[in-house]
Amino acid sequence: MSAFIPGQELSRLLYEEAVRPILDRHLPGLNHSAALLGYGSDVLGFDTVRSTDHGWGPRLVLFLDEGDFASIEAEVDHLLQHYLPPVFHGYAVDFGMGDPHDRPRDDLIPGGIDHNIFITTVPDFLERQVGFRSWGRIEPVGWLLASEQMMLELTAGAVHHDGLNQLMPMRDALAYYPRDIWLFLLSSQWRRISQQEAFVGRTGEVGDELGSAVIAADLVRDLMHLTFLLERTYAPYAKWLGTAFSRLKSAPALTPFLQAAMEATSWQARQAALSPAYEIVAQLQNGLGICDPLPVKVSIYYSRPFDVIQGERFADAIEEKIEDPRIRSLPKQIGSIDQFVNSTDILTHADRRRRLVEVYG
């Protein structure tokens, strides 16, 4: 096996050394764009040697102009099938062949390469990812049903060439939520925390340490997601949440407390770890200057010995700063799809997410 080449770099090399020369030779002047976007740890830059055991290899997305697509797509695909090398920098370009080193060298020239170059248009790809075809005017519910993982897959990958002059404008437009959508999500995330913050102690008090630990884990996840929102950064789905979180500016201050909450064996220890974490994110919230500063110290829950940050205080204050009446009228307890759905099979499929539009009705 050749030395590991990260997927983004391998994709760039494939375009520059193989795909672009084929297009220039056989279809000179073809207007196109090329990038590594969509699914895969390589798109987010999280791939390692472990990633190469399935669904990984030299690949990219090739975008054609909408006006040319119907007439030229089949020819482009045919050219790639017959002129791409079956092995590139030691990795199989023919995704149907498996490990190229398991087959004799003279068996590596099939009649056509089963390549993994997805040929599409920018609007078609955008609709496939997030459910809308244009980035020029996105309705509030469109933003809320576009999961953060899918937004990352559009904005975090590598663009190799943008002859269509569409990929970079699209990525700029989708780089992060508009201000009022962002405030709505911040408010909803604080409200999520308020719903469970007292239960770490209440469950533990009746001897349910397992239940207390489960709720503490929920709150750790909610605090991590809140931190992504505070730093205006899309959060990936569960597989890469911790890795991406570790790269946030606030992670060094928060991680020891979140880790302690996860490792604690009593509700008192969980509470003792979560309380400073609440205070850190409250300070971060105040530092944004969205609304007047609120007290950041935890307090007891009514007369019960459970420390809480009273997340609803922040939720209400942030909500007051939302200007768009369409967004102010949305159900404030729901938030975005990432805040009320925890199924990868829904979060990563636009057609399934679109069916949930009635939640906002």
C-alpha atoms as a printed R data frame, in Angstrom:
    type eleno elety resid chain resno       x      y       z
1   ATOM     1    CA   MET     A     1   0.000  0.000   0.000
2   ATOM     2    CA   SER     A     2   1.268  3.457  -0.883
3   ATOM     3    CA   ALA     A     3   1.714  6.034   1.853
4   ATOM     4    CA   PHE     A     4  -1.663  7.348   2.986
5   ATOM     5    CA   ILE     A     5  -2.844 10.399   1.068
6   ATOM     6    CA   PRO     A     6  -5.719 12.293   2.733
7   ATOM     7    CA   GLY     A     7  -8.850 12.145   0.635
8   ATOM     8    CA   GLN     A     8  -9.018 15.854  -0.139
9   ATOM     9    CA   GLU     A     9  -5.486 15.811  -1.519
10  ATOM    10    CA   LEU     A    10  -6.084 12.565  -3.415
11  ATOM    11    CA   SER     A    11  -9.205 14.079  -4.957
12  ATOM    12    CA   ARG     A    12  -7.285 17.182  -6.029
13  ATOM    13    CA   LEU     A    13  -4.589 15.069  -7.643
14  ATOM    14    CA   LEU     A    14  -7.205 12.962  -9.421
15  ATOM    15    CA   TYR     A    15  -8.765 16.062 -10.900
16  ATOM    16    CA   GLU     A    16  -5.517 17.765 -11.899
17  ATOM    17    CA   GLU     A    17  -3.643 14.704 -13.177
18  ATOM    18    CA   ALA     A    18  -6.417 12.552 -14.619
19  ATOM    19    CA   VAL     A    19  -9.872 14.083 -14.977
20  ATOM    20    CA   ARG     A    20  -8.919 17.572 -16.236
21  ATOM    21    CA   PRO     A    21  -6.526 16.240 -18.906
22  ATOM    22    CA   ILE     A    22  -9.241 13.872 -20.211
23  ATOM    23    CA   LEU     A    23 -11.756 16.723 -20.460
24  ATOM    24    CA   ASP     A    24  -9.257 19.100 -22.050
25  ATOM    25    CA   ARG     A    25  -8.243 16.514 -24.639
26  ATOM    26    CA   HIS     A    26 -11.666 15.214 -25.629
27  ATOM    27    CA   LEU     A    27 -14.012 18.075 -24.744
28  ATOM    28    CA   PRO     A    28 -11.878 21.226 -24.903
29  ATOM    29    CA   GLY     A    29 -13.598 24.260 -23.505
30  ATOM    30    CA   LEU     A    30 -16.193 22.297 -21.520
31  ATOM    31    CA   ASN     A    31 -17.400 24.565 -18.758
32  ATOM    32    CA   HIS     A    32 -17.388 22.689 -15.455
33  ATOM    33    CA   SER     A    33 -16.551 22.753 -11.774
34  ATOM    34    CA   ALA     A    34 -14.990 20.023  -9.647
35  ATOM    35    CA   ALA     A    35 -14.895 19.471  -5.892
36  ATOM    36    CA   LEU     A    36 -14.921 16.898  -3.128
37  ATOM    37    CA   LEU     A    37 -18.287 17.553  -1.510
38  ATOM    38    CA   GLY     A    38 -21.030 15.397  -0.005
39  ATOM    39    CA   TYR     A    39 -20.704 12.265   2.110
40  ATOM    40    CA   GLY     A    40 -17.534 10.900   3.653
41  ATOM    41    CA   SER     A    41 -15.009 11.607   6.381
42  ATOM    42    CA   ASP     A    42 -12.569 12.760   3.690
43  ATOM    43    CA   VAL     A    43 -14.874 15.671   2.809
44  ATOM    44    CA   LEU     A    44 -14.551 16.974   6.376
45  ATOM    45    CA   GLY     A    45 -10.840 16.211   6.558
46  ATOM    46    CA   PHE     A    46 -11.312 13.562   9.250
47  ATOM    47    CA   ASP     A    47 -10.218 10.530   7.218
48  ATOM    48    CA   THR     A    48  -7.354  8.281   8.286
49  ATOM    49    CA   VAL     A    49  -5.870  5.014   7.051
50  ATOM    50    CA   ARG     A    50  -8.826  3.299   8.741
51  ATOM    51    CA   SER     A    51 -11.156  5.101   6.335
52  ATOM    52    CA   THR     A    52  -9.717  3.280   3.333
53  ATOM    53    CA   ASP     A    53 -11.377 -0.063   4.075
54  ATOM    54    CA   HIS     A    54 -14.671  0.842   2.359
55  ATOM    55    CA   GLY     A    55 -16.239  3.606   0.258
56  ATOM    56    CA   TRP     A    56 -12.995  5.571   0.145
57  ATOM    57    CA   GLY     A    57 -10.668  6.288  -2.758
58  ATOM    58    CA   PRO     A    58  -9.913  8.691  -5.603
59  ATOM    59    CA   ARG     A    59 -13.195 10.475  -6.201
60  ATOM    60    CA   LEU     A    60 -14.834 13.845  -6.738
61  ATOM    61    CA   VAL     A    61 -18.018 15.547  -7.872
62  ATOM    62    CA   LEU     A    62 -17.967 16.917 -11.416
63  ATOM    63    CA   PHE     A    63 -20.467 19.725 -12.006
64  ATOM    64    CA   LEU     A    64 -21.709 20.566 -15.489
65  ATOM    65    CA   ASP     A    65 -23.734 23.544 -16.643
66  ATOM    66    CA   GLU     A    66 -27.492 22.968 -16.458
67  ATOM    67    CA   GLY     A    67 -27.840 23.858 -20.123
68  ATOM    68    CA   ASP     A    68 -25.229 21.288 -21.175
69  ATOM    69    CA   PHE     A    69 -26.038 18.507 -18.761
70  ATOM    70    CA   ALA     A    70 -28.668 16.535 -20.670
71  ATOM    71    CA   SER     A    71 -26.674 16.500 -23.889
72  ATOM    72    CA   ILE     A    72 -23.175 15.934 -22.519
73  ATOM    73    CA   GLU     A    73 -23.426 13.951 -19.264
74  ATOM    74    CA   ALA     A    74 -23.423 10.506 -20.912
75  ATOM    75    CA   GLU     A    75 -20.416 11.396 -23.066
76  ATOM    76    CA   VAL     A    76 -18.458 12.698 -20.077
77  ATOM    77    CA   ASP     A    77 -19.231  9.526 -18.150
78  ATOM    78    CA   HIS     A    78 -18.165  7.387 -21.117
79  ATOM    79    CA   LEU     A    79 -14.847  9.231 -21.385
80  ATOM    80    CA   LEU     A    80 -14.121  8.771 -17.691
81  ATOM    81    CA   GLN     A    81 -15.007  5.093 -17.820
82  ATOM    82    CA   HIS     A    82 -12.594  4.444 -20.671
83  ATOM    83    CA   TYR     A    83  -9.725  6.856 -20.078
84  ATOM    84    CA   LEU     A    84  -9.304  7.007 -16.317
85  ATOM    85    CA   PRO     A    85  -6.543  4.745 -14.977
86  ATOM    86    CA   PRO     A    86  -7.903  1.839 -12.924
87  ATOM    87    CA   VAL     A    87  -5.336  2.606 -10.183
88  ATOM    88    CA   PHE     A    88  -4.228  6.086  -9.161
89  ATOM    89    CA   HIS     A    89  -1.417  6.714  -6.654
90  ATOM    90    CA   GLY     A    90  -1.860  3.154  -5.427
91  ATOM    91    CA   TYR     A    91  -5.622  3.346  -4.899
92  ATOM    92    CA   ALA     A    92  -8.308  1.783  -7.050
93  ATOM    93    CA   VAL     A    93 -10.189  4.233  -9.253
94  ATOM    94    CA   ASP     A    94 -12.346  1.302 -10.343
95  ATOM    95    CA   PHE     A    95 -14.531  1.043  -7.248
96  ATOM    96    CA   GLY     A    96 -15.872 -2.275  -8.471
97  ATOM    97    CA   MET     A    97 -12.510 -4.013  -8.281
98  ATOM    98    CA   GLY     A    98 -11.864 -3.896  -4.534
99  ATOM    99    CA   ASP     A    99  -8.242 -3.763  -3.434
100 ATOM   100    CA   PRO     A   100  -6.138 -3.271  -6.594
101 ATOM   101    CA   HIS     A   101  -3.262 -5.187  -5.016
102 ATOM   102    CA   ASP     A   102  -5.371 -8.334  -4.757
103 ATOM   103    CA   ARG     A   103  -5.572 -8.766  -8.545
104 ATOM   104    CA   PRO     A   104  -2.995 -9.509 -11.242
105 ATOM   105    CA   ARG     A   105  -1.593 -6.448 -12.997
106 ATOM   106    CA   ASP     A   106  -2.886 -7.521 -16.404
107 ATOM   107    CA   ASP     A   107  -6.424 -7.713 -14.956
108 ATOM   108    CA   LEU     A   108  -6.466 -4.014 -14.150
109 ATOM   109    CA   ILE     A   109  -7.565 -2.885 -17.622
110 ATOM   110    CA   PRO     A   110 -11.294 -3.623 -17.739
111 ATOM   111    CA   GLY     A   111 -13.617 -2.574 -20.527
112 ATOM   112    CA   GLY     A   112 -14.810  0.356 -18.462
113 ATOM   113    CA   ILE     A   113 -13.867  1.876 -15.115
114 ATOM   114    CA   ASP     A   114 -16.533  1.755 -12.412
115 ATOM   115    CA   HIS     A   115 -15.365  5.154 -11.216
116 ATOM   116    CA   ASN     A   116 -16.677  7.179  -8.290
117 ATOM   117    CA   ILE     A   117 -16.945 10.533 -10.020
118 ATOM   118    CA   PHE     A   118 -20.454 11.860  -9.515
119 ATOM   119    CA   ILE     A   119 -21.578 13.936 -12.491
120 ATOM   120    CA   THR     A   120 -24.318 16.436 -11.711
121 ATOM   121    CA   THR     A   121 -25.316 20.107 -11.705
122 ATOM   122    CA   VAL     A   122 -24.993 22.507  -8.787
123 ATOM   123    CA   PRO     A   123 -28.787 22.947  -8.308
124 ATOM   124    CA   ASP     A   124 -29.366 19.178  -8.474
125 ATOM   125    CA   PHE     A   125 -26.591 18.525  -5.964
126 ATOM   126    CA   LEU     A   126 -27.835 21.267  -3.674
127 ATOM   127    CA   GLU     A   127 -31.349 19.843  -3.715
128 ATOM   128    CA   ARG     A   128 -29.993 16.369  -3.040
129 ATOM   129    CA   GLN     A   129 -28.077 17.642  -0.012
130 ATOM   130    CA   VAL     A   130 -30.344 20.155   1.644
131 ATOM   131    CA   GLY     A   131 -33.697 20.105  -0.154
132 ATOM   132    CA   PHE     A   132 -33.607 23.417  -2.030
133 ATOM   133    CA   ARG     A   133 -32.193 24.260  -5.475
134 ATOM   134    CA   SER     A   134 -31.119 27.874  -5.021
135 ATOM   135    CA   TRP     A   135 -29.028 29.557  -2.378
136 ATOM   136    CA   GLY     A   136 -30.268 33.022  -3.323
137 ATOM   137    CA   ARG     A   137 -33.464 33.003  -1.282
138 ATOM   138    CA   ILE     A   138 -33.936 30.354   1.396
139 ATOM   139    CA   GLU     A   139 -37.098 30.326   3.476
140 ATOM   140    CA   PRO     A   140 -36.690 30.007   7.263
141 ATOM   141    CA   VAL     A   141 -38.044 26.437   7.316
142 ATOM   142    CA   GLY     A   142 -35.573 25.540   4.551
143 ATOM   143    CA   TRP     A   143 -32.705 26.543   6.846
144 ATOM   144    CA   LEU     A   144 -34.217 24.664   9.790
145 ATOM   145    CA   LEU     A   145 -34.668 21.417   7.857
146 ATOM   146    CA   ALA     A   146 -31.157 21.469   6.367
147 ATOM   147    CA   SER     A   147 -29.154 19.446   8.882
148 ATOM   148    CA   GLU     A   148 -25.790 20.802   9.985
149 ATOM   149    CA   GLN     A   149 -23.988 17.684   8.769
150 ATOM   150    CA   MET     A   150 -25.326 18.256   5.261
151 ATOM   151    CA   MET     A   151 -24.434 21.941   5.385
152 ATOM   152    CA   LEU     A   152 -20.914 20.963   6.395
153 ATOM   153    CA   GLU     A   153 -20.739 18.570   3.455
154 ATOM   154    CA   LEU     A   154 -21.421 21.539   1.170
155 ATOM   155    CA   THR     A   155 -19.153 24.081   2.833
156 ATOM   156    CA   ALA     A   156 -16.221 22.120   4.292
157 ATOM   157    CA   GLY     A   157 -14.977 20.091   1.326
158 ATOM   158    CA   ALA     A   158 -12.321 21.031  -1.209
159 ATOM   159    CA   VAL     A   159 -13.111 22.941  -4.406
160 ATOM   160    CA   HIS     A   160 -10.617 22.060  -7.147
161 ATOM   161    CA   HIS     A   161 -11.995 24.211  -9.959
162 ATOM   162    CA   ASP     A   162 -15.035 26.487 -10.287
163 ATOM   163    CA   GLY     A   163 -15.380 27.253 -13.955
164 ATOM   164    CA   LEU     A   164 -19.150 27.567 -13.492
165 ATOM   165    CA   ASN     A   165 -18.626 30.273 -10.866
166 ATOM   166    CA   GLN     A   166 -21.326 28.678  -8.726
167 ATOM   167    CA   LEU     A   167 -19.604 26.637  -6.041
168 ATOM   168    CA   MET     A   168 -17.841 29.485  -4.274
169 ATOM   169    CA   PRO     A   169 -20.894 31.809  -4.254
170 ATOM   170    CA   MET     A   170 -22.971 28.889  -2.961
171 ATOM   171    CA   ARG     A   171 -20.476 28.157  -0.184
172 ATOM   172    CA   ASP     A   172 -20.305 31.831   0.786
173 ATOM   173    CA   ALA     A   173 -24.107 32.029   0.989
174 ATOM   174    CA   LEU     A   174 -24.356 28.856   3.080
175 ATOM   175    CA   ALA     A   175 -21.283 29.445   5.244
176 ATOM   176    CA   TYR     A   176 -23.526 29.893   8.289
177 ATOM   177    CA   TYR     A   177 -27.070 30.700   9.322
178 ATOM   178    CA   PRO     A   178 -28.537 34.184   8.820
179 ATOM   179    CA   ARG     A   179 -28.599 36.163  12.058
180 ATOM   180    CA   ASP     A   180 -32.259 35.634  13.004
181 ATOM   181    CA   ILE     A   181 -32.103 31.899  12.284
182 ATOM   182    CA   TRP     A   182 -28.958 31.722  14.407
183 ATOM   183    CA   LEU     A   183 -30.698 33.523  17.287
184 ATOM   184    CA   PHE     A   184 -33.666 31.172  16.991
185 ATOM   185    CA   LEU     A   185 -31.353 28.161  17.253
186 ATOM   186    CA   LEU     A   186 -29.436 29.640  20.185
187 ATOM   187    CA   SER     A   187 -32.679 30.270  22.017
188 ATOM   188    CA   SER     A   188 -33.926 26.757  21.260
189 ATOM   189    CA   GLN     A   189 -30.671 25.198  22.467
190 ATOM   190    CA   TRP     A   190 -30.781 27.048  25.780
191 ATOM   191    CA   ARG     A   191 -34.370 25.891  26.132
192 ATOM   192    CA   ARG     A   192 -33.272 22.267  25.585
193 ATOM   193    CA   ILE     A   193 -30.795 22.616  28.439
194 ATOM   194    CA   SER     A   194 -33.434 24.141  30.711
195 ATOM   195    CA   GLN     A   195 -35.714 21.147  30.167
196 ATOM   196    CA   GLN     A   196 -33.323 18.634  31.774
197 ATOM   197    CA   GLU     A   197 -30.732 20.474  33.850
198 ATOM   198    CA   ALA     A   198 -32.472 19.762  37.171
199 ATOM   199    CA   PHE     A   199 -32.969 16.077  36.425
200 ATOM   200    CA   VAL     A   200 -29.346 15.023  36.949
201 ATOM   201    CA   GLY     A   201 -29.932 15.543  40.648
202 ATOM   202    CA   ARG     A   202 -33.580 14.553  40.835
203 ATOM   203    CA   THR     A   203 -32.983 11.102  39.330
204 ATOM   204    CA   GLY     A   204 -29.891 10.555  41.436
205 ATOM   205    CA   GLU     A   205 -31.698 11.596  44.601
206 ATOM   206    CA   VAL     A   206 -34.085  8.657  44.249
207 ATOM   207    CA   GLY     A   207 -31.242  6.230  43.618
208 ATOM   208    CA   ASP     A   208 -31.405  6.180  39.819
209 ATOM   209    CA   GLU     A   209 -27.726  6.743  39.028
210 ATOM   210    CA   LEU     A   210 -28.085  5.182  35.581
211 ATOM   211    CA   GLY     A   211 -30.878  7.591  34.694
212 ATOM   212    CA   SER     A   212 -28.832 10.464  36.094
213 ATOM   213    CA   ALA     A   213 -25.861  9.456  33.947
214 ATOM   214    CA   VAL     A   214 -28.023  9.264  30.813
215 ATOM   215    CA   ILE     A   215 -29.416 12.747  31.417
216 ATOM   216    CA   ALA     A   216 -25.923 14.088  32.136
217 ATOM   217    CA   ALA     A   217 -24.764 12.650  28.799
218 ATOM   218    CA   ASP     A   218 -27.676 14.400  27.068
219 ATOM   219    CA   LEU     A   219 -26.678 17.670  28.703
220 ATOM   220    CA   VAL     A   220 -23.027 17.247  27.723
221 ATOM   221    CA   ARG     A   221 -24.114 16.778  24.128
222 ATOM   222    CA   ASP     A   222 -26.427 19.805  24.358
223 ATOM   223    CA   LEU     A   223 -23.622 21.934  25.792
224 ATOM   224    CA   MET     A   224 -21.333 20.846  22.966
225 ATOM   225    CA   HIS     A   225 -23.956 21.779  20.387
226 ATOM   226    CA   LEU     A   226 -24.531 25.091  22.134
227 ATOM   227    CA   THR     A   227 -20.817 25.814  21.918
228 ATOM   228    CA   PHE     A   228 -20.861 25.220  18.144
229 ATOM   229    CA   LEU     A   229 -23.716 27.721  17.913
230 ATOM   230    CA   LEU     A   230 -21.910 30.245  20.097
231 ATOM   231    CA   GLU     A   231 -18.861 29.996  17.830
232 ATOM   232    CA   ARG     A   232 -21.018 30.104  14.678
233 ATOM   233    CA   THR     A   233 -19.757 26.773  13.371
234 ATOM   234    CA   TYR     A   234 -21.817 23.917  11.937
235 ATOM   235    CA   ALA     A   235 -21.696 20.771  14.063
236 ATOM   236    CA   PRO     A   236 -21.195 17.383  12.379
237 ATOM   237    CA   TYR     A   237 -23.251 14.337  13.233
238 ATOM   238    CA   ALA     A   238 -22.389 12.061  16.145
239 ATOM   239    CA   LYS     A   239 -19.476 10.236  14.511
240 ATOM   240    CA   TRP     A   240 -17.352 13.378  14.330
241 ATOM   241    CA   LEU     A   241 -18.964 15.580  16.988
242 ATOM   242    CA   GLY     A   242 -16.212 15.127  19.565
243 ATOM   243    CA   THR     A   243 -13.415 15.501  17.032
244 ATOM   244    CA   ALA     A   244 -14.866 18.726  15.648
245 ATOM   245    CA   PHE     A   245 -15.643 20.014  19.138
246 ATOM   246    CA   SER     A   246 -12.013 19.582  20.159
247 ATOM   247    CA   ARG     A   247 -11.086 22.149  17.481
248 ATOM   248    CA   LEU     A   248 -13.379 24.884  18.828
249 ATOM   249    CA   LYS     A   249 -11.801 27.820  20.654
250 ATOM   250    CA   SER     A   250 -13.787 27.061  23.805
251 ATOM   251    CA   ALA     A   251 -12.982 23.355  23.901
252 ATOM   252    CA   PRO     A   252  -9.878 23.553  26.158
253 ATOM   253    CA   ALA     A   253 -11.874 25.310  28.891
254 ATOM   254    CA   LEU     A   254 -14.947 23.096  28.608
255 ATOM   255    CA   THR     A   255 -13.549 19.637  27.915
256 ATOM   256    CA   PRO     A   256 -12.224 18.815  31.420
257 ATOM   257    CA   PHE     A   257 -15.649 19.504  32.961
258 ATOM   258    CA   LEU     A   258 -17.591 17.660  30.256
259 ATOM   259    CA   GLN     A   259 -15.231 14.700  30.569
260 ATOM   260    CA   ALA     A   260 -15.611 14.720  34.346
261 ATOM   261    CA   ALA     A   261 -19.397 14.713  34.034
262 ATOM   262    CA   MET     A   262 -19.225 11.675  31.747
263 ATOM   263    CA   GLU     A   263 -16.872  9.806  34.086
264 ATOM   264    CA   ALA     A   264 -18.655 10.639  37.355
265 ATOM   265    CA   THR     A   265 -20.228  7.788  39.334
266 ATOM   266    CA   SER     A   266 -22.587  9.860  41.501
267 ATOM   267    CA   TRP     A   267 -25.122 12.553  40.738
268 ATOM   268    CA   GLN     A   268 -23.319 14.963  43.046
269 ATOM   269    CA   ALA     A   269 -20.101 14.556  41.061
270 ATOM   270    CA   ARG     A   270 -21.973 15.007  37.781
271 ATOM   271    CA   GLN     A   271 -23.568 18.186  39.067
272 ATOM   272    CA   ALA     A   272 -20.224 19.456  40.332
273 ATOM   273    CA   ALA     A   273 -18.747 18.976  36.844
274 ATOM   274    CA   LEU     A   274 -21.677 20.371  34.874
275 ATOM   275    CA   SER     A   275 -22.057 23.547  36.945
276 ATOM   276    CA   PRO     A   276 -18.776 25.193  35.827
277 ATOM   277    CA   ALA     A   277 -19.503 24.103  32.262
278 ATOM   278    CA   TYR     A   278 -22.844 25.934  32.433
279 ATOM   279    CA   GLU     A   279 -21.083 29.020  33.742
280 ATOM   280    CA   ILE     A   280 -18.490 28.960  30.955
281 ATOM   281    CA   VAL     A   281 -21.086 28.822  28.182
282 ATOM   282    CA   ALA     A   282 -23.140 31.512  29.947
283 ATOM   283    CA   GLN     A   283 -20.074 33.759  29.913
284 ATOM   284    CA   LEU     A   284 -19.566 32.988  26.229
285 ATOM   285    CA   GLN     A   285 -23.201 33.869  25.568
286 ATOM   286    CA   ASN     A   286 -22.889 37.193  27.376
287 ATOM   287    CA   GLY     A   287 -19.696 37.909  25.472
288 ATOM   288    CA   LEU     A   288 -21.562 37.881  22.163
289 ATOM   289    CA   GLY     A   289 -23.429 41.050  23.161
290 ATOM   290    CA   ILE     A   290 -26.713 39.830  21.694
291 ATOM   291    CA   CYS     A   291 -28.696 41.020  24.711
292 ATOM   292    CA   ASP     A   292 -28.022 42.501  28.132
293 ATOM   293    CA   PRO     A   293 -25.690 40.305  30.219
294 ATOM   294    CA   LEU     A   294 -27.353 37.807  32.514
295 ATOM   295    CA   PRO     A   295 -25.964 36.306  35.755
296 ATOM   296    CA   VAL     A   296 -23.664 33.401  34.957
297 ATOM   297    CA   LYS     A   297 -23.561 31.670  38.342
298 ATOM   298    CA   VAL     A   298 -25.615 28.524  38.871
299 ATOM   299    CA   SER     A   299 -28.376 28.626  41.464
300 ATOM   300    CA   ILE     A   300 -30.540 26.055  43.203
301 ATOM   301    CA   TYR     A   301 -33.695 24.763  41.523
302 ATOM   302    CA   TYR     A   302 -36.509 26.227  43.647
303 ATOM   303    CA   SER     A   303 -35.776 24.797  47.123
304 ATOM   304    CA   ARG     A   304 -34.147 21.644  45.819
305 ATOM   305    CA   PRO     A   305 -30.379 21.061  46.117
306 ATOM   306    CA   PHE     A   306 -29.865 20.913  42.351
307 ATOM   307    CA   ASP     A   307 -27.611 23.473  40.664
308 ATOM   308    CA   VAL     A   308 -29.022 24.911  37.430
309 ATOM   309    CA   ILE     A   309 -28.111 27.763  35.079
310 ATOM   310    CA   GLN     A   310 -31.799 28.434  34.316
311 ATOM   311    CA   GLY     A   311 -31.331 28.141  30.601
312 ATOM   312    CA   GLU     A   312 -34.781 29.559  29.897
313 ATOM   313    CA   ARG     A   313 -33.512 33.009  30.976
314 ATOM   314    CA   PHE     A   314 -31.064 33.058  28.099
315 ATOM   315    CA   ALA     A   315 -33.630 31.564  25.718
316 ATOM   316    CA   ASP     A   316 -36.170 34.281  26.455
317 ATOM   317    CA   ALA     A   317 -33.651 37.125  26.246
318 ATOM   318    CA   ILE     A   318 -32.240 35.936  22.909
319 ATOM   319    CA   GLU     A   319 -35.686 35.351  21.453
320 ATOM   320    CA   GLU     A   320 -36.556 39.007  22.091
321 ATOM   321    CA   LYS     A   321 -33.783 40.046  19.676
322 ATOM   322    CA   ILE     A   322 -35.219 38.128  16.688
323 ATOM   323    CA   GLU     A   323 -36.524 40.684  14.195
324 ATOM   324    CA   ASP     A   324 -38.080 38.590  11.402
325 ATOM   325    CA   PRO     A   325 -41.747 38.000  12.321
326 ATOM   326    CA   ARG     A   326 -41.765 34.723  10.370
327 ATOM   327    CA   ILE     A   327 -39.038 33.369  12.623
328 ATOM   328    CA   ARG     A   328 -40.505 34.819  15.809
329 ATOM   329    CA   SER     A   329 -43.742 32.939  15.046
330 ATOM   330    CA   LEU     A   330 -42.062 29.524  14.763
331 ATOM   331    CA   PRO     A   331 -42.543 27.002  17.606
332 ATOM   332    CA   LYS     A   332 -39.805 28.054  19.999
333 ATOM   333    CA   GLN     A   333 -39.596 24.669  21.714
334 ATOM   334    CA   ILE     A   334 -38.590 22.870  18.516
335 ATOM   335    CA   GLY     A   335 -35.631 24.612  16.892
336 ATOM   336    CA   SER     A   336 -33.915 23.005  13.897
337 ATOM   337    CA   ILE     A   337 -34.077 19.392  12.803
338 ATOM   338    CA   ASP     A   338 -30.771 18.752  14.595
339 ATOM   339    CA   GLN     A   339 -32.439 19.848  17.828
340 ATOM   340    CA   PHE     A   340 -35.401 17.480  17.712
341 ATOM   341    CA   VAL     A   341 -34.202 14.532  15.606
342 ATOM   342    CA   ASN     A   342 -31.320 12.214  16.465
343 ATOM   343    CA   SER     A   343 -31.544  9.759  13.581
344 ATOM   344    CA   THR     A   344 -28.698  9.731  11.073
345 ATOM   345    CA   ASP     A   345 -30.995  8.162   8.486
346 ATOM   346    CA   ILE     A   346 -33.198 11.263   8.646
347 ATOM   347    CA   LEU     A   347 -30.516 13.901   9.136
348 ATOM   348    CA   THR     A   348 -28.610 12.743   6.053
349 ATOM   349    CA   HIS     A   349 -31.553 12.371   3.625
350 ATOM   350    CA   ALA     A   350 -33.159 15.553   2.311
351 ATOM   351    CA   ASP     A   351 -36.311 13.825   1.061
352 ATOM   352    CA   ARG     A   352 -36.994 12.408   4.536
353 ATOM   353    CA   ARG     A   353 -36.306 15.740   6.208
354 ATOM   354    CA   ARG     A   354 -38.706 17.565   3.889
355 ATOM   355    CA   ARG     A   355 -41.581 15.430   5.183
356 ATOM   356    CA   LEU     A   356 -41.174 17.095   8.570
357 ATOM   357    CA   VAL     A   357 -42.134 20.536   7.297
358 ATOM   358    CA   GLU     A   358 -45.513 20.228   9.029
359 ATOM   359    CA   VAL     A   359 -43.734 20.333  12.394
360 ATOM   360    CA   TYR     A   360 -43.396 24.088  11.819
361 ATOM   361    CA   GLY     A   361 -47.021 24.531  10.742
